[in-house]
Amino acid sequence: MVEKTKTVFPCDNHFQLRTSDLKKALELALSRGGDFADIFLEYRISRSILMEEDIIKETSESLTRGLGIRVIKKDRTGYAYTNDLSEEKIKIAAEAAASIASSTRAEISQLQLRQIKPKKEVAVVKSLATSSELQKKLELVQKAYHSALKFDPAIKKVQVAYGESTQQVWIVNSEGLSIKDTRPMVKLVVQAIAEKNGRRESGFYGGGGRVGLEFFSSQLTPEEIGREAAKEAYLLLEAVEPPAGEYPVILAPGHSGVLVHEAVGHLLEADFIRKKTSIFWNKLEKQVGSEQITIYDDPTIPGFRGSYNVDDEGTLPEKTLLIEKGKVKGFLQDRLSARLMKKPVNGHGRRQDFTNWPIPRMSNTYIDRGEYSAEEIIRSVRKGFYVSRLSGGQVEDSGKFTFSVTLGFMIEDGQITRPVKQATLIGTNLDILQKVEMVGSDLEFGLQTGTCSKEGQDVPVSDGCPTMKISRMTIGGVR
């Protein structure tokens, strides 16, 4: 993990609104009998740079400002938004959100908003990337590009993408809460394409998070990002297609965490639980996996892409225990689900932007460390498959999944040997959780570049795991 640096962010009121304006909007939103109302204000500056074919191909800059108003009545949600923050447009939005409730008029007690400050600062930033000179960012991109291109003559094409944003939010609600936060984000990624003897392969690498540009000199250099992307592409040129069948499978630390995110994490989000569409809906306090498995979701890790000081409903987030020694212990809650399930909130209500209402989402999800070394886990397998990096997958509500392996290796007589490409992992989450035999002590997190999609909303996330051994798993490949 990166070292935390105390940073003071600007708290300018880009919305040009007073607390009294928001109180008035909340009162109007509740005027037809809603149980709860909140307002989410967002101001975001975003920039991106793209380099390929030896030139800076594209740069862009955007500014977003708007407001979303939500009203909850029992299990229903009314939502309206506007990017025009005039009094009239806010009034129209409040009335539209209020229409979810049925009464023509409701008595509202006088609202009193109290300013709350986040308890933690997860951003590790000396200076905001969006406030830094463009030339510094161009140099980062160019260094990453040339590092990848010169790795080997087999590298024929390189693409580098840089992105940054600073988001300022202000959240108020009918319970009297008022909270503000500033959220920086930066990302630098490289895709390299290698060609040899008519064969073409690609490699990917990158990093970033809630950090400043200094991250790319003190933690992960652009040269390293370029080399790693090129190295993966070059290695895949020699990779063979995997043999199909059932084998012991070892997951590499860090990058394999995406399997935990997709196959388990989503099904522990509280909206799927209360709607009974998740296989875990009735599994609280029940054993679903090996005692080797403990899973957390923690939005408070400094510098991580999925971290935040306050969620998008104004709740201060908590490190949340989901599975402990194979037993389901908790779910990821937003306000609506927590209210309906009569459970406490834990700060996992997230939204893409002001045009969307919040839903339960993961942040930084990981399997906790175990007791074995990576070496003894690998030595325990006579013939099997080592998953170095996954590129994502598909998971059904039933728990069935398929995952594509970007890079893998055969394990022969306790040694990692031949590189393998285009393998597919096939299984069900409950079956795999129960077949985990060994969990390593080498917990790592994957690349700080991930984005998770759900119901049309994209939010930044990260995931991780130690080295893990699964006793048997189906590998899709060549028979």
LINLINVEN-V208704 format. One record per residue. N is the residue number from 1. RES is the residue in three letters. OMEGA is omega in whole degrees, -180 to 180 (none if undefined). NEAR is the number of other C-alpha atoms within 10 Angstrom. Layout:
# LINLINVEN-V208704
N&RES&OMEGA&NEAR / N&RES&OMEGA&NEAR
This chain:
# LINLINVEN-V208704
1&MET&-178&10 / 2&VAL&-179&13 / 3&GLU&-177&8 / 4&LYS&176&16 / 5&THR&-180&15 / 6&LYS&-178&11 / 7&THR&175&14 / 8&VAL&-178&11 / 9&PHE&177&16 / 10&PRO&-179&10 / 11&CYS&-180&11 / 12&ASP&177&8 / 13&ASN&180&13 / 14&HIS&-176&13 / 15&PHE&-180&16 / 16&GLN&178&9 / 17&LEU&177&12 / 18&ARG&177&9 / 19&THR&-180&14 / 20&SER&177&12 / 21&ASP&-179&12 / 22&LEU&176&20 / 23&LYS&180&20 / 24&LYS&180&16 / 25&ALA&178&23 / 26&LEU&179&27 / 27&GLU&178&21 / 28&LEU&180&22 / 29&ALA&-179&33 / 30&LEU&-170&29 / 31&SER&179&20 / 32&ARG&171&23 / 33&GLY&177&21 / 34&GLY&179&24 / 35&ASP&-173&12 / 36&PHE&176&19 / 37&ALA&173&26 / 38&ASP&-180&26 / 39&ILE&178&29 / 40&PHE&177&26 / 41&LEU&-177&24 / 42&GLU&171&24 / 43&TYR&-174&20 / 44&ARG&171&19 / 45&ILE&-180&16 / 46&SER&176&18 / 47&ARG&177&18 / 48&SER&178&18 / 49&ILE&177&20 / 50&LEU&177&18 / 51&MET&173&21 / 52&GLU&-179&16 / 53&GLU&175&11 / 54&ASP&180&13 / 55&ILE&170&10 / 56&ILE&-172&15 / 57&LYS&-171&12 / 58&GLU&168&11 / 59&THR&180&14 / 60&SER&178&10 / 61&GLU&179&12 / 62&SER&178&10 / 63&LEU&-180&12 / 64&THR&175&13 / 65&ARG&179&20 / 66&GLY&-174&19 / 67&LEU&175&25 / 68&GLY&180&24 / 69&ILE&-180&30 / 70&ARG&172&28 / 71&VAL&178&31 / 72&ILE&174&23 / 73&LYS&-175&20 / 74&LYS&-178&13 / 75&ASP&-178&9 / 76&ARG&-180&11 / 77&THR&170&19 / 78&GLY&-176&21 / 79&TYR&176&24 / 80&ALA&-179&22 / 81&TYR&178&25 / 82&THR&172&18 / 83&ASN&174&16 / 84&ASP&-174&12 / 85&LEU&174&17 / 86&SER&-178&11 / 87&GLU&-177&13 / 88&GLU&-178&10 / 89&LYS&177&14 / 90&ILE&178&24 / 91&LYS&180&16 / 92&ILE&179&17 / 93&ALA&-180&21 / 94&ALA&179&30 / 95&GLU&180&23 / 96&ALA&178&19 / 97&ALA&-179&25 / 98&ALA&-174&30 / 99&SER&176&21 / 100&ILE&178&21 / 101&ALA&-168&23 / 102&SER&-175&12 / 103&SER&-180&12 / 104&THR&180&9 / 105&ARG&179&11 / 106&ALA&176&15 / 107&GLU&-177&10 / 108&ILE&176&13 / 109&SER&-178&7 / 110&GLN&-180&10 / 111&LEU&175&16 / 112&GLN&-179&15 / 113&LEU&178&18 / 114&ARG&-178&13 / 115&GLN&177&13 / 116&ILE&176&14 / 117&LYS&176&13 / 118&PRO&-179&15 / 119&LYS&-175&10 / 120&LYS&173&14 / 121&GLU&-175&22 / 122&VAL&-180&26 / 123&ALA&179&29 / 124&VAL&-168&23 / 125&VAL&172&22 / 126&LYS&175&17 / 127&SER&-178&16 / 128&LEU&178&24 / 129&ALA&-178&23 / 130&THR&177&20 / 131&SER&-178&9 / 132&SER&-178&12 / 133&GLU&179&9 / 134&LEU&-177&12 / 135&GLN&179&9 / 136&LYS&-179&11 / 137&LYS&177&20 / 138&LEU&179&16 / 139&GLU&176&12 / 140&LEU&-179&19 / 141&VAL&-178&25 / 142&GLN&178&19 / 143&LYS&179&18 / 144&ALA&-179&27 / 145&TYR&-176&31 / 146&HIS&177&17 / 147&SER&179&20 / 148&ALA&-174&29 / 149&LEU&-176&23 / 150&LYS&-179&14 / 151&PHE&-180&16 / 152&ASP&178&14 / 153&PRO&179&11 / 154&ALA&178&18 / 155&ILE&-173&22 / 156&LYS&-176&17 / 157&LYS&180&18 / 158&VAL&174&25 / 159&GLN&179&22 / 160&VAL&178&28 / 161&ALA&178&21 / 162&TYR&177&21 / 163&GLY&179&21 / 164&GLU&174&25 / 165&SER&168&22 / 166&THR&-178&21 / 167&GLN&173&18 / 168&GLN&-179&23 / 169&VAL&174&27 / 170&TRP&-176&20 / 171&ILE&175&24 / 172&VAL&177&26 / 173&ASN&-174&25 / 174&SER&173&21 / 175&GLU&176&13 / 176&GLY&-178&14 / 177&LEU&171&18 / 178&SER&-177&21 / 179&ILE&180&20 / 180&LYS&178&21 / 181&ASP&174&22 / 182&THR&-172&21 / 183&ARG&176&21 / 184&PRO&177&28 / 185&MET&177&25 / 186&VAL&-180&26 / 187&LYS&175&23 / 188&LEU&-178&28 / 189&VAL&-180&25 / 190&VAL&169&26 / 191&GLN&-179&24 / 192&ALA&179&27 / 193&ILE&180&22 / 194&ALA&179&25 / 195&GLU&178&17 / 196&LYS&178&14 / 197&ASN&178&7 / 198&GLY&-179&5 / 199&ARG&-178&10 / 200&ARG&178&16 / 201&GLU&180&20 / 202&SER&177&22 / 203&GLY&-176&23 / 204&PHE&174&22 / 205&TYR&179&22 / 206&GLY&180&26 / 207&GLY&-179&22 / 208&GLY&-180&26 / 209&GLY&177&27 / 210&ARG&-174&26 / 211&VAL&175&29 / 212&GLY&-178&24 / 213&LEU&-180&21 / 214&GLU&177&16 / 215&PHE&-175&21 / 216&PHE&170&19 / 217&SER&-176&11 / 218&SER&-174&9 / 219&GLN&-176&12 / 220&LEU&-175&15 / 221&THR&176&18 / 222&PRO&178&26 / 223&GLU&179&19 / 224&GLU&178&17 / 225&ILE&179&26 / 226&GLY&-179&33 / 227&ARG&-177&25 / 228&GLU&177&22 / 229&ALA&180&26 / 230&ALA&-180&33 / 231&LYS&179&21 / 232&GLU&179&21 / 233&ALA&-179&24 / 234&TYR&-179&25 / 235&LEU&-179&17 / 236&LEU&176&22 / 237&LEU&-179&20 / 238&GLU&-176&14 / 239&ALA&178&17 / 240&VAL&176&17 / 241&GLU&-172&15 / 242&PRO&171&22 / 243&PRO&-180&16 / 244&ALA&177&14 / 245&GLY&178&13 / 246&GLU&-178&16 / 247&TYR&163&18 / 248&PRO&-178&21 / 249&VAL&173&25 / 250&ILE&177&29 / 251&LEU&178&24 / 252&ALA&179&25 / 253&PRO&174&26 / 254&GLY&-171&23 / 255&HIS&-179&22 / 256&SER&180&28 / 257&GLY&179&28 / 258&VAL&177&26 / 259&LEU&178&26 / 260&VAL&-180&19 / 261&HIS&-174&25 / 262&GLU&-172&21 / 263&ALA&-176&27 / 264&VAL&-172&24 / 265&GLY&-178&23 / 266&HIS&-177&22 / 267&LEU&174&25 / 268&LEU&174&25 / 269&GLU&-164&25 / 270&ALA&178&25 / 271&ASP&176&25 / 272&PHE&180&19 / 273&ILE&-176&23 / 274&ARG&176&15 / 275&LYS&179&10 / 276&LYS&176&13 / 277&THR&178&14 / 278&SER&177&22 / 279&ILE&-179&18 / 280&PHE&-170&22 / 281&TRP&-179&18 / 282&ASN&-174&12 / 283&LYS&-179&15 / 284&LEU&-178&16 / 285&GLU&178&13 / 286&LYS&-180&13 / 287&GLN&-180&17 / 288&VAL&-177&22 / 289&GLY&179&22 / 290&SER&176&20 / 291&GLU&176&17 / 292&GLN&-169&22 / 293&ILE&169&23 / 294&THR&-175&22 / 295&ILE&176&25 / 296&TYR&164&21 / 297&ASP&-172&27 / 298&ASP&179&24 / 299&PRO&-171&29 / 300&THR&-179&22 / 301&ILE&-176&22 / 302&PRO&173&23 / 303&GLY&-174&27 / 304&PHE&-176&30 / 305&ARG&-178&31 / 306&GLY&-175&29 / 307&SER&176&26 / 308&TYR&179&29 / 309&ASN&-179&26 / 310&VAL&-180&30 / 311&ASP&-172&21 / 312&ASP&172&27 / 313&GLU&-180&25 / 314&GLY&-180&27 / 315&THR&175&20 / 316&LEU&-171&22 / 317&PRO&180&22 / 318&GLU&168&16 / 319&LYS&-170&16 / 320&THR&176&20 / 321&LEU&-179&16 / 322&LEU&179&24 / 323&ILE&179&27 / 324&GLU&-179&22 / 325&LYS&176&16 / 326&GLY&-178&21 / 327&LYS&180&20 / 328&VAL&-176&22 / 329&LYS&-177&18 / 330&GLY&-179&20 / 331&PHE&179&30 / 332&LEU&-170&28 / 333&GLN&162&27 / 334&ASP&-175&27 / 335&ARG&-176&23 / 336&LEU&-179&23 / 337&SER&180&25 / 338&ALA&179&19 / 339&ARG&-177&14 / 340&LEU&-179&12 / 341&MET&-177&14 / 342&LYS&178&9 / 343&LYS&177&14 / 344&PRO&174&12 / 345&VAL&177&20 / 346&ASN&171&22 / 347&GLY&179&29 / 348&HIS&172&32 / 349&GLY&-174&25 / 350&ARG&178&23 / 351&ARG&179&21 / 352&GLN&-180&17 / 353&ASP&-174&24 / 354&PHE&180&24 / 355&THR&-177&19 / 356&ASN&173&19 / 357&TRP&-176&22 / 358&PRO&175&22 / 359&ILE&-179&24 / 360&PRO&-178&26 / 361&ARG&172&25 / 362&MET&175&28 / 363&SER&174&30 / 364&ASN&-172&23 / 365&THR&-177&27 / 366&TYR&169&29 / 367&ILE&-177&29 / 368&ASP&-177&22 / 369&ARG&177&21 / 370&GLY&-171&19 / 371&GLU&-174&11 / 372&TYR&172&16 / 373&SER&179&16 / 374&ALA&-177&20 / 375&GLU&-178&12 / 376&GLU&176&12 / 377&ILE&-180&18 / 378&ILE&-180&24 / 379&ARG&-177&14 / 380&SER&-176&15 / 381&VAL&177&22 / 382&ARG&176&12 / 383&LYS&-177&16 / 384&GLY&-173&24 / 385&PHE&180&29 / 386&TYR&180&28 / 387&VAL&-180&23 / 388&SER&-179&19 / 389&ARG&177&20 / 390&LEU&180&22 / 391&SER&179&14 / 392&GLY&-178&16 / 393&GLY&179&17 / 394&GLN&-179&14 / 395&VAL&177&20 / 396&GLU&178&16 / 397&ASP&180&15 / 398&SER&-178&14 / 399&GLY&177&19 / 400&LYS&-179&15 / 401&PHE&168&18 / 402&THR&180&20 / 403&PHE&177&22 / 404&SER&179&18 / 405&VAL&178&22 / 406&THR&-179&21 / 407&LEU&177&22 / 408&GLY&179&28 / 409&PHE&170&22 / 410&MET&172&21 / 411&ILE&-179&23 / 412&GLU&-179&16 / 413&ASP&176&14 / 414&GLY&180&17 / 415&GLN&174&18 / 416&ILE&-174&18 / 417&THR&-170&14 / 418&ARG&173&16 / 419&PRO&-176&21 / 420&VAL&179&26 / 421&LYS&172&21 / 422&GLN&174&17 / 423&ALA&178&25 / 424&THR&174&18 / 425&LEU&-176&20 / 426&ILE&178&19 / 427&GLY&173&18 / 428&THR&-173&17 / 429&ASN&-180&24 / 430&LEU&180&19 / 431&ASP&-178&16 / 432&ILE&179&19 / 433&LEU&-178&20 / 434&GLN&-177&18 / 435&LYS&176&18 / 436&VAL&-176&21 / 437&GLU&-176&18 / 438&MET&177&25 / 439&VAL&-176&28 / 440&GLY&179&23 / 441&SER&-171&18 / 442&ASP&-179&19 / 443&LEU&174&20 / 444&GLU&175&22 / 445&PHE&180&22 / 446&GLY&180&20 / 447&LEU&178&19 / 448&GLN&-177&24 / 449&THR&-168&20 / 450&GLY&174&20 / 451&THR&-178&13 / 452&CYS&179&17 / 453&SER&176&12 / 454&LYS&179&13 / 455&GLU&177&6 / 456&GLY&180&8 / 457&GLN&177&17 / 458&ASP&175&15 / 459&VAL&179&18 / 460&PRO&-179&20 / 461&VAL&167&23 / 462&SER&-180&30 / 463&ASP&-178&32 / 464&GLY&177&26 / 465&CYS&170&30 / 466&PRO&169&28 / 467&THR&-177&30 / 468&MET&176&32 / 469&LYS&174&24 / 470&ILE&-170&18 / 471&SER&178&18 / 472&ARG&179&19 / 473&MET&-179&21 / 474&THR&177&16 / 475&ILE&175&24 / 476&GLY&-178&20 / 477&GLY&-176&16 / 478&VAL&177&12 / 479&ARG&none&8
